[in-house]
Amino acid sequence: MFITQPSASPYALHERLASLDNNSDWSRLTDAYQAMVLIRCFDKKAVNLQRTGQLGTYASCLGAEAITVAAGLALQASDYFVPYYRDHATQHLRGVPLHQILQYWGGDERGNAFPTGTPAERDMPNCVPIASQLTHAAGIATKAKLCHESAAVLATCGDGATSRGDFYESLNVAGVWQLPMVLMVNNNQWAISVPGQLQTASKSIAHKAEAAGIEGIRVDGNDLPAMLEVLDYALAKARHGKGATLVEAVSYRLSDHTTADDASRYRKASDLHHAWQREPVARLRKVLVDLGHWNADREKQWQQQCQQDVDKAVQTYLNQPPQPATDMLDYLYDQLPESLQKQRAALSAQSGGHHA
Ligand SMILES: Cc1ncc(C[n+]2csc(CCOP(=O)(O)OP(=O)(O)O)c2C)c(N)n1
C-alpha cells in the first residue's frame, strides 16, 4: 500500500483529496482540523505564559499540529502512547486536560497523573533524556506481545533522537522480536541548532528501518490526511501481529526549539518564511473550505470556542493549590527507598504535612 522502500519524496495526499472526495471521511478530517486549531491556540498561550513568568520552559508544537493530531486520532483506546515533548495534542486527544499539560510544563508533577478512565491512563509521561522513551516503548510492546494483547505501541521522537543508541537498539529489537510498535519520528529539520544534514548521512530517516528489517515510511508531516492514512495503516499492522514500522513525518519546526532558545541566531529567515507556505493548519483549512466542508462562520465560532477553552484551562492551572514538596519523591518511586524516608518526613513537615 505504501512505499515499502523509503522514497526520496514523502507520501502526500493533500493535492489528491479533491479527487478522493467520496472516499474520504470528512467528519474525521473536520475533527482533526478543529483539534489542530485548538492546539495552535493552546501553544500560543503557553509561550505567552512562559514569557510572563507563569510557566517553565516550554516546547512548542508550532508546525507539528498535523503529526500530533493524527497520532491522537489514529490511536485506539487499548493502544499505548509513549510521547516526546511536542505531542501536546496527542496527549489531549487521549484524555489529558489542557490545564494538566500546563501543570507539567509548570514543573508540577501532578501534570503527569493522567485521568483514570481515559486512554491516557495507559500512556507514559514525557521523557526528557532524548530517545530514552523508545527503549521503554520497546519494553511495553514486548509485554503486549507476550500477553497476546491486540494493542499497538506508538512511540515518538525528533530527528536528533535518531542519532542516539537508544533509537537503534529499540528499532533493532522491534525488528528481531516483531514487536507491535510504531516508531514515529517528527523530522522537523532541526535538533536545537543542528540541521538535518549534520545529523545523519543516511538518505532519509525512514531508510534506517532497512537495517532493522522493518518497514520504513516517509510521509509529509504537514499533510494531515496522509499522516492519518499512514498511522492507521502502521498501527493496524502492529495490532494484527504484522510487526513494527518506522514512520518519518517530514515537517518543519516553525518555533524556536523551546522558549529557552532563539532560532534566529542560527537559521535563515528566508527558510522559515518558505516553511510557513506549507504549514499544516492553513493547508487543511484550504482543502476543507474548497470542498465545502468548512466556512468562514464555522471558523470564527471555532476560534472563539478555542480561545474560551484555553483561557479556562489557564485559569484552572493558575488556581491550583501549591503542590506538596513530597511530590518530587512520591512521583519518582513506587516504594520509597529506606535512605530517603528521613528526607521525605522532613519535607512533609516543612510543607505543612501535605501528602500526595
Ligand atoms: C540524552 C540527552 N542529550 C541532550 C539533551 C538536550 N536536548 C534537549 S532537546 C535536544 C534536541 C532534540 O532534537 P530532536 O530530537 O530533533 O527533537 P526536536 O526538539 O527537534 O523536536 C537536545 C540535544 C537531552 N535532553 N537528552
The ligand as an SDF file (V2000), in Angstrom:
LIG
                    3D

 26 27  0  0  0  0  0  0  0  0999 V2000
   20.3570   12.4990   26.2920 C   0  0  0  0  0  0  0  0  0  0  0  0
   20.1130   13.9640   26.0510 C   0  0  0  0  0  0  0  0  0  0  0  0
   21.0640   14.7010   25.4310 N   0  0  0  0  0  0  0  0  0  0  0  0
   20.8540   16.0130   25.1990 C   0  0  0  0  0  0  0  0  0  0  0  0
   19.6960   16.6060   25.6110 C   0  0  0  0  0  0  0  0  0  0  0  0
   19.4580   18.0990   25.3440 C   0  0  0  0  0  0  0  0  0  0  0  0
   18.4830   18.2600   24.2680 N   0  0  0  0  0  0  0  0  0  0  0  0
   17.1940   18.5550   24.5490 C   0  0  0  0  0  0  0  0  0  0  0  0
   16.2650   18.6410   23.1710 S   0  0  0  0  0  0  0  0  0  0  0  0
   17.5730   18.2940   22.1780 C   0  0  0  0  0  0  0  0  0  0  0  0
   17.4060   18.2370   20.6760 C   0  0  0  0  0  0  0  0  0  0  0  0
   16.4710   17.1750   20.2290 C   0  0  0  0  0  0  0  0  0  0  0  0
   16.1900   17.3540   18.8740 O   0  0  0  0  0  0  0  0  0  0  0  0
   15.2220   16.4100   18.0920 P   0  0  0  0  0  0  0  0  0  0  0  0
   15.3570   15.0090   18.5660 O   0  0  0  0  0  0  0  0  0  0  0  0
   15.4390   16.6530   16.6530 O   0  0  0  0  0  0  0  0  0  0  0  0
   13.7710   16.8990   18.5200 O   0  0  0  0  0  0  0  0  0  0  0  0
   13.1080   18.3350   18.3180 P   0  0  0  0  0  0  0  0  0  0  0  0
   13.3530   19.0770   19.6100 O   0  0  0  0  0  0  0  0  0  0  0  0
   13.7270   18.9930   17.1490 O   0  0  0  0  0  0  0  0  0  0  0  0
   11.6580   18.0930   18.1140 O   0  0  0  0  0  0  0  0  0  0  0  0
   18.7300   18.1100   22.9250 C   0  0  0  0  0  0  0  0  0  0  0  0
   20.0450   17.8020   22.3490 C   0  0  0  0  0  0  0  0  0  0  0  0
   18.7400   15.8060   26.2720 C   0  0  0  0  0  0  0  0  0  0  0  0
   17.5710   16.2980   26.6820 N   0  0  0  0  0  0  0  0  0  0  0  0
   18.9660   14.4870   26.4650 N   0  0  0  0  0  0  0  0  0  0  0  0
  1  2  1  0
  2  3  1  0
  2 26  2  0
  3  4  2  0
  4  5  1  0
  5  6  1  0
  5 24  2  0
  6  7  1  0
  7  8  2  0
  7 22  1  0
  8  9  1  0
  9 10  1  0
 10 11  1  0
 10 22  2  0
 11 12  1  0
 12 13  1  0
 13 14  1  0
 14 15  2  0
 14 16  1  0
 14 17  1  0
 17 18  1  0
 18 19  2  0
 18 20  1  0
 18 21  1  0
 22 23  1  0
 24 25  1  0
 24 26  1  0
M  CHG  1   7   1
M  END
$$$$
